[in-house]
Amino acid sequence: MRETWHIREATRRIAAGGIIAYPTETIYGLGCDPFNGAAVLRLLALKRRAIEAGLILIASHFGQIEYLLASMPPATRKHVMSPCARPVTWVLPCLPTVPDWIRGNHDSLAFRLTTHPIAAGLCHRLGGPLVSTSANMHHRPPATGPLPVRKAFHGRLDYVLHDPAAAANRPSEIRDGMTGAILRPG
């Protein structure tokens, strides 16, 4: 994986408690260190999103998420690690030690294994997962590029990464990892 100056700078800002906007294989996301409660609360305030809803995390590989999850049958583990035709966010039971600012009022964790080179590069450089919530105000259409992100947040973000490649321009499908049931179509 080729690391760029922009990924290094974005991860430096994240490590300092910052909030960034970045491209994913679906839409532009807002991200921060999921274990920095102050950063997550700032992100939720920017979006005007309730903490009770919980957040999605992205990771570049399953090992960056697995230690947060409750034990699961091997078949479930294999299924959520398998490549999908389009991006899928999985919801699985998590350990009670996962902070409530990540999981909200749930006993589960929503996560996606990202294949986008910039998003995966961020996780790789951070050595762990990254918050991945749509770059928009709550109940507004998600941003699909850096210009709409800048307009929506008017300089209140610490860094915005650009991507020349087009994303799918729609959020990922969300599925229950234990049953396979679709919780939100993509």
Secondary structure, DSSP 8 states (H G I E B T S, - for coil): ----HHHHHHHHHHHTT--EEEE-SSSEEEE--TT-HHHHHHHHHHHT--GGG--EEEESSTHHHHTTB----HHHHHHHHS--SS-EEEEEEB-TTS-HHHHTT-SEEEEEE---HHHHHHHHHHTS-EE-EESS-TTS----SHHHHHHHHTT-SSEE---SS---SS--EEEETTT--EEE--
